[in-house]
Amino acid sequence: MIDVLYFAWVRERIGLPRERLDTAAETVADLVAELVAREERYAAAFADTSALRVALDQELADFSAPLAGVREVAFFPPMTGG
């Protein structure tokens, strides 16, 4: 099981702040593909992954990063401000 957290407009498009999933995904990209295949709201949220950042167990990562041993995946837009 893995906890998936959604922030900002990602959360708004999906309609959930978090969910716990049982996944066979090996990488973040695989997880995104599983989510997109589930429902249209996930497809809308992940339509442009270049506009998203991902953190694995609160450490920034790439979409090619492996999920082995990861307990939490968080998706969020890039932070701006000063």
C-alpha positions in Angstrom: 0.0 0.0 0.0 1.1 3.5 -0.8 -0.3 6.9 0.3 -0.8 9.3 -2.6 -1.2 13.0 -1.8 -2.5 15.7 -4.1 -1.9 19.4 -3.6 -3.3 22.7 -5.1 -5.0 22.4 -8.5 -4.1 18.7 -8.7 -6.3 18.1 -5.6 -9.0 20.3 -7.1 -9.1 18.3 -10.4 -9.1 14.9 -8.7 -11.4 15.9 -5.9 -9.4 14.2 -3.1 -6.6 15.4 -0.9 -5.1 11.9 -0.5 -5.9 8.2 -1.1 -4.3 4.9 -0.2 -3.6 2.6 -3.1 -2.5 -0.9 -3.7 -0.4 -0.6 -6.9 1.9 -2.7 -9.0 3.6 0.4 -10.4 7.4 0.2 -10.4 8.0 3.9 -11.1 6.2 7.2 -10.5 5.4 7.3 -14.3 3.8 3.8 -14.0 1.7 5.1 -11.1 0.6 8.1 -13.1 -0.4 5.8 -16.0 -2.4 3.6 -13.6 -4.2 6.7 -12.2 -4.9 8.2 -15.6 -6.5 4.9 -16.7 -8.9 4.9 -13.8 -11.0 8.0 -14.5 -11.2 11.2 -16.5 -10.5 13.4 -13.5 -7.1 11.7 -13.1 -6.4 12.2 -16.8 -7.2 15.9 -16.5 -4.9 16.3 -13.5 -2.0 14.5 -15.1 -2.5 15.7 -18.7 0.8 17.7 -18.5 3.2 16.1 -16.1 5.8 18.8 -17.0 3.6 21.1 -15.0 3.9 18.9 -11.9 6.5 18.0 -9.3 6.6 14.8 -7.3 8.0 13.9 -3.9 8.7 10.4 -2.6 8.6 10.2 1.2 9.0 14.0 1.2 12.0 14.1 -1.1 11.8 15.7 -4.5 12.1 13.0 -7.3 11.7 12.5 -11.0 8.8 10.7 -12.7 11.3 7.9 -13.6 12.1 7.3 -9.9 11.4 3.8 -8.6 8.7 3.2 -6.0 10.3 0.3 -4.3 10.1 0.9 -0.5 8.3 4.2 -0.9 5.4 4.8 1.5 4.2 8.2 0.3 4.0 9.9 -3.1 2.9 13.6 -3.3 2.0 15.4 -6.5 2.0 19.2 -6.6 2.6 22.2 -9.0 5.9 24.0 -8.9 6.1 26.5 -6.0 6.6 30.1 -6.9 7.0 33.2 -4.8 9.7 35.0 -3.0 
